[in-house]
């Protein structure tokens, strides 16, 4: 148990840094920005705390960011939207608050986005379809309100959608019937009304709508 060794921030040729499951404590210091060549940063399953430093946004080569299963607080830095090469963004199981920044919609290469088990709020981004390469989306459980964006049907590569255990409402958008690659969907424990879109789910192995919708 201890902080992230400060000597790591001097390894300027480092491309991969995996420190998961090490009982690390303390914060991610701003010196992380020194690792300009880093493509993978994984500090998941530790006891790290504090806010996520905006300095992470200066890692222009970063493709995979794992900070899940810690005790980070504060909001998701909007500057993360500057990480143009990011493919995996794993922020789940922390104590993050506030909305999903619209700047994250700039992450055109993102395939995996997880913010489950936090205390996030606000509405899901209306223009979520800009994440055209997204394959897996996890936002459960949080305190999101509003409806599922109608443009979600444009996420043609989406395989997994979990919006369960929030405060979402309204009807499921008809556009979800266009998610032909979907393999699993979970919308339970929300306030949805209406019916399940016609012809939806016939080829989906895992469906969980709960009891708030009728066929």
Residue pairs with C-beta under 8 A, 6 or more apart in sequence:
1 23
1 24
1 25
1 47
2 23
2 24
2 25
2 26
3 24
3 25
3 26
3 27
4 19
4 24
4 26
4 28
4 29
4 43
4 48
6 29
6 31
8 14
8 17
8 35
9 29
9 31
9 32
9 34
9 35
10 34
11 35
12 34
12 35
12 36
12 37
13 37
14 35
14 37
14 38
15 37
15 38
15 39
15 40
15 61
16 38
16 39
16 40
17 35
17 38
17 40
17 41
17 42
18 40
18 42
19 42
19 43
19 46
20 42
20 43
20 44
20 45
20 46
20 66
21 44
21 45
21 46
22 46
23 46
23 47
24 43
24 46
24 47
24 48
25 46
25 47
25 48
25 49
26 48
26 49
26 50
27 48
27 49
27 50
27 51
27 53
28 43
28 48
28 50
28 52
28 53
28 56
28 67
29 53
30 53
30 55
31 55
32 41
32 53
32 55
32 56
32 59
33 55
33 56
33 58
33 59
35 41
35 59
36 58
36 59
36 60
36 61
37 61
38 59
38 61
38 62
39 61
39 62
39 63
39 64
39 85
40 62
40 63
40 64
41 56
41 59
41 62
41 64
41 65
41 66
42 64
42 66
43 66
43 67
43 70
44 66
44 67
44 68
44 69
44 70
44 90
45 68
45 69
45 70
46 69
46 70
47 70
47 71
48 67
48 70
48 71
48 72
49 70
49 71
49 72
49 73
50 72
50 73
50 74
51 72
51 73
51 74
51 75
51 77
52 67
52 72
52 74
52 76
52 77
52 80
52 91
52 96
53 77
54 77
54 79
56 62
56 65
56 77
56 79
56 80
56 83
57 77
57 79
57 80
57 81
57 82
57 83
58 82
59 83
60 82
60 83
60 84
60 85
61 85
62 83
62 85
62 86
63 85
63 86
63 87
63 88
63 109
64 86
64 87
64 88
65 80
65 83
65 86
65 88
65 89
65 90
66 88
66 90
67 90
67 91
67 94
68 90
68 91
68 92
68 93
68 94
68 114
69 92
69 93
69 94
70 93
70 94
71 94
71 95
72 91
72 94
72 95
72 96
73 94
73 95
73 96
73 97
74 96
74 97
74 98
75 96
75 97
75 98
75 99
75 101
76 91
76 96
76 98
76 100
76 101
76 104
76 115
76 120
77 101
78 101
78 102
78 103
78 104
79 103
80 86
80 89
80 101
80 103
80 104
80 107
81 101
81 102
81 103
81 104
81 105
81 106
81 107
82 103
82 106
83 107
84 106
84 107
84 108
84 109
85 109
86 107
86 109
86 110
87 109
87 110
87 111
87 112
88 110
88 111
88 112
89 104
89 107
89 110
89 112
89 113
89 114
90 112
90 114
91 114
91 115
91 118
92 114
92 115
92 116
92 117
92 118
92 138
93 116
93 117
93 118
94 117
94 118
95 118
95 119
96 115
96 118
96 119
96 120
97 118
97 119
97 120
97 121
98 120
98 121
98 122
99 120
99 121
99 122
99 123
100 115
100 120
100 122
100 124
100 125
100 139
102 125
102 127
104 110
104 113
104 125
104 131
105 125
105 127
105 128
105 130
105 131
106 130
107 131
108 130
108 131
108 132
108 133
109 133
110 131
110 133
110 134
111 133
111 134
111 135
111 136
111 157
112 134
112 135
112 136
113 131
113 134
113 136
113 137
113 138
114 136
114 137
114 138
115 138
115 139
115 142
116 138
116 139
116 140
116 141
116 142
116 162
117 140
117 141
117 142
118 142
119 142
119 143
120 139
120 142
120 143
120 144
121 142
121 143
121 144
121 145
122 144
122 145
122 146
123 144
123 145
123 146
123 147
124 139
124 144
124 146
124 148
124 149
124 163
124 168
125 149
126 149
126 151
127 149
127 151
128 134
128 149
128 151
128 152
128 155
129 149
129 151
129 152
129 153
129 154
129 155
131 155
132 154
132 155
132 156
132 157
133 157
134 155
134 157
134 158
135 157
135 158
135 159
135 160
135 181
136 158
136 159
136 160
137 155
137 158
137 160
137 161
137 162
137 163
138 160
138 162
139 162
139 163
139 166
140 162
140 163
140 164
140 165
140 166
140 186
141 164
141 165
141 166
141 189
142 165
142 166
143 166
143 167
144 163
144 166
144 167
144 168
145 166
145 167
145 168
145 169
146 168
146 169
146 170
147 168
147 169
147 170
147 171
147 173
148 163
148 168
148 170
148 172
148 173
148 176
148 187
149 173
150 173
150 174
150 175
151 175
152 158
152 161
152 173
152 175
152 176
152 179
153 173
153 174
153 175
153 176
153 177
153 178
153 179
154 175
154 178
155 179
156 178
156 179
156 180
156 181
157 181
158 179
158 181
158 182
159 181
159 182
159 183
159 184
160 182
160 183
160 184
160 185
161 176
161 179
161 182
161 184
161 185
161 186
162 184
162 185
162 186
163 186
163 187
163 190
164 186
164 187
164 188
164 189
164 190
164 208
164 210
165 188
165 189
165 190
166 189
166 190
167 190
167 191
168 187
168 190
168 191
168 192
169 190
169 191
169 192
169 193
170 192
170 193
170 194
171 192
171 193
171 194
171 195
172 187
172 192
172 194
172 196
172 197
172 213
173 197
174 197
176 182
176 185
176 197
176 200
177 197
177 198
177 199
177 200
182 204
183 204
183 205
183 206
184 204
184 205
184 206
184 207
185 201
185 204
185 206
185 207
185 208
185 209
186 206
186 208
187 208
187 209
187 210
187 213
188 208
188 209
188 210
188 212
189 210
190 210
190 212
191 212
192 212
192 213
193 212
193 213
194 213
194 214
195 213
195 214
195 215
196 209
196 213
196 214
196 215
201 207
